[in-house]
Amino acid sequence: EEALKEGMLGLKGHRHLGGIRASIYNAVSQSDVEKLGEFMREFARKHS
């Protein structure tokens, strides 16, 4: 839900193990990867 609010699609955790998987290919810009990293750091801070 939080990822969708930030415009990030397809980020889901494993239904049994949790975690997250992000497929990052050449077509993904450096700024988008940085945005994902910042989102993940903030998510971890909020939920730890």
Buried (B, 14 or more C-beta within 10 A) or exposed (E): EEBEEBEBEEBEEEEEEEEEEBEEEEEEEEEEEEBBEEBBEEBEEEEE
